[in-house]
Each structure stands twice: as structure tokens, then as C-alpha cells.
Amino acid sequence: MHDLSAHTSLPPHDLTPRPPAGATAAQCVEMWVDLMNVCEELLLARLRREVDPDGDVMAAYRQWYRQDREEHDRALIRMLERLDRASNNDGS
């Protein structure tokens, strides 16, 4: 049984989705683009629900994106700090 509650970026190897058998690279890219488009539509739908009926959805998107990137940057900094501590503690 896999512990899916742990925060990781990648699922365990045996749970990683696979491309359909026989799919070409171009077909796989097309499926990925379709998935990204659906994700964007879901995000925009959520933002439309959160803003007033006359609200600016794109302004809400820009704010969401800015906050998301700031959190991403903080996560990268934490990761680099952990890597730096680990490399300094390995005796080298």
C-alpha cells in the first residue's frame, strides 16, 4: 500500500500514468497539451466563482499566479537550504 498522504512531487513509479500503447511522441504531446488546457479551464472556472459577477477574472488569475510563483520560489529555497545543510554535514 502506498502512502499518498506524504507530500511528494512524483507518484511512486508503479502508480505513474503511462502513455497509451503505441502512442507516438506527437500524440503524447497533444494529450499533455489537452490536459494543460483542461487544467487552465478548471482554474479559470474556480476564479470566476471567487470574483464578483463584474470582477476581473484575469486580474484574479494574475494574483493567483503571482502567489503561486512566490510559494514555488519559497519551496525551492527551502529545498536548496536542505541540500546545502546535507552537503555541509556529509564530512566533505
CNS distance restraints for C-alpha pairs under 8 A (distance, minus, plus):
assign (resid   2 and name CA) (resid  12 and name CA) 7.75 0.50 0.50
assign (resid  10 and name CA) (resid  16 and name CA) 7.94 0.50 0.50
assign (resid  11 and name CA) (resid  15 and name CA) 6.04 0.50 0.50
assign (resid  11 and name CA) (resid  16 and name CA) 5.86 0.50 0.50
assign (resid  12 and name CA) (resid  16 and name CA) 6.42 0.50 0.50
assign (resid  19 and name CA) (resid  23 and name CA) 6.61 0.50 0.50
assign (resid  19 and name CA) (resid  28 and name CA) 6.68 0.50 0.50
assign (resid  23 and name CA) (resid  27 and name CA) 5.91 0.50 0.50
assign (resid  23 and name CA) (resid  28 and name CA) 6.46 0.50 0.50
assign (resid  24 and name CA) (resid  28 and name CA) 6.27 0.50 0.50
assign (resid  25 and name CA) (resid  29 and name CA) 6.20 0.50 0.50
assign (resid  26 and name CA) (resid  30 and name CA) 6.15 0.50 0.50
assign (resid  27 and name CA) (resid  31 and name CA) 6.19 0.50 0.50
assign (resid  28 and name CA) (resid  32 and name CA) 6.21 0.50 0.50
assign (resid  29 and name CA) (resid  33 and name CA) 6.16 0.50 0.50
assign (resid  30 and name CA) (resid  34 and name CA) 6.17 0.50 0.50
assign (resid  31 and name CA) (resid  35 and name CA) 6.18 0.50 0.50
assign (resid  32 and name CA) (resid  36 and name CA) 6.23 0.50 0.50
assign (resid  33 and name CA) (resid  37 and name CA) 6.16 0.50 0.50
assign (resid  34 and name CA) (resid  38 and name CA) 6.27 0.50 0.50
assign (resid  35 and name CA) (resid  39 and name CA) 6.21 0.50 0.50
assign (resid  36 and name CA) (resid  40 and name CA) 6.20 0.50 0.50
assign (resid  37 and name CA) (resid  41 and name CA) 6.25 0.50 0.50
assign (resid  38 and name CA) (resid  42 and name CA) 6.21 0.50 0.50
assign (resid  39 and name CA) (resid  43 and name CA) 6.22 0.50 0.50
assign (resid  40 and name CA) (resid  44 and name CA) 6.12 0.50 0.50
assign (resid  41 and name CA) (resid  45 and name CA) 6.04 0.50 0.50
assign (resid  42 and name CA) (resid  46 and name CA) 6.25 0.50 0.50
assign (resid  43 and name CA) (resid  47 and name CA) 6.24 0.50 0.50
assign (resid  44 and name CA) (resid  48 and name CA) 6.05 0.50 0.50
assign (resid  44 and name CA) (resid  57 and name CA) 7.32 0.50 0.50
assign (resid  44 and name CA) (resid  61 and name CA) 7.29 0.50 0.50
assign (resid  45 and name CA) (resid  49 and name CA) 6.41 0.50 0.50
assign (resid  46 and name CA) (resid  50 and name CA) 6.45 0.50 0.50
assign (resid  47 and name CA) (resid  51 and name CA) 6.32 0.50 0.50
assign (resid  47 and name CA) (resid  57 and name CA) 6.27 0.50 0.50
assign (resid  47 and name CA) (resid  60 and name CA) 6.53 0.50 0.50
assign (resid  47 and name CA) (resid  61 and name CA) 6.98 0.50 0.50
assign (resid  48 and name CA) (resid  52 and name CA) 7.82 0.50 0.50
assign (resid  48 and name CA) (resid  53 and name CA) 7.87 0.50 0.50
assign (resid  48 and name CA) (resid  57 and name CA) 5.85 0.50 0.50
assign (resid  51 and name CA) (resid  55 and name CA) 5.14 0.50 0.50
assign (resid  51 and name CA) (resid  56 and name CA) 7.09 0.50 0.50
assign (resid  51 and name CA) (resid  57 and name CA) 6.77 0.50 0.50
assign (resid  51 and name CA) (resid  60 and name CA) 7.41 0.50 0.50
assign (resid  56 and name CA) (resid  60 and name CA) 6.39 0.50 0.50
assign (resid  57 and name CA) (resid  61 and name CA) 6.11 0.50 0.50
assign (resid  58 and name CA) (resid  62 and name CA) 6.14 0.50 0.50
assign (resid  59 and name CA) (resid  63 and name CA) 6.23 0.50 0.50
assign (resid  60 and name CA) (resid  64 and name CA) 6.10 0.50 0.50
assign (resid  61 and name CA) (resid  65 and name CA) 5.98 0.50 0.50
assign (resid  62 and name CA) (resid  66 and name CA) 6.07 0.50 0.50
assign (resid  63 and name CA) (resid  67 and name CA) 6.21 0.50 0.50
assign (resid  64 and name CA) (resid  68 and name CA) 6.00 0.50 0.50
assign (resid  65 and name CA) (resid  69 and name CA) 6.08 0.50 0.50
assign (resid  66 and name CA) (resid  70 and name CA) 6.17 0.50 0.50
assign (resid  67 and name CA) (resid  71 and name CA) 6.24 0.50 0.50
assign (resid  68 and name CA) (resid  72 and name CA) 6.12 0.50 0.50
assign (resid  69 and name CA) (resid  73 and name CA) 6.04 0.50 0.50
assign (resid  70 and name CA) (resid  74 and name CA) 6.22 0.50 0.50
assign (resid  71 and name CA) (resid  75 and name CA) 6.13 0.50 0.50
assign (resid  72 and name CA) (resid  76 and name CA) 6.24 0.50 0.50
assign (resid  73 and name CA) (resid  77 and name CA) 6.18 0.50 0.50
assign (resid  74 and name CA) (resid  78 and name CA) 6.20 0.50 0.50
assign (resid  75 and name CA) (resid  79 and name CA) 6.18 0.50 0.50
assign (resid  76 and name CA) (resid  80 and name CA) 6.11 0.50 0.50
assign (resid  77 and name CA) (resid  81 and name CA) 6.08 0.50 0.50
assign (resid  78 and name CA) (resid  82 and name CA) 6.22 0.50 0.50
assign (resid  79 and name CA) (resid  83 and name CA) 6.19 0.50 0.50
assign (resid  80 and name CA) (resid  84 and name CA) 5.99 0.50 0.50
assign (resid  81 and name CA) (resid  85 and name CA) 6.15 0.50 0.50
assign (resid  82 and name CA) (resid  86 and name CA) 6.07 0.50 0.50
assign (resid  83 and name CA) (resid  87 and name CA) 6.06 0.50 0.50
assign (resid  84 and name CA) (resid  88 and name CA) 6.13 0.50 0.50
assign (resid  85 and name CA) (resid  89 and name CA) 6.08 0.50 0.50
assign (resid  86 and name CA) (resid  90 and name CA) 6.27 0.50 0.50
assign (resid  87 and name CA) (resid  91 and name CA) 7.91 0.50 0.50
assign (resid  87 and name CA) (resid  92 and name CA) 7.45 0.50 0.50
assign (resid  88 and name CA) (resid  92 and name CA) 6.81 0.50 0.50
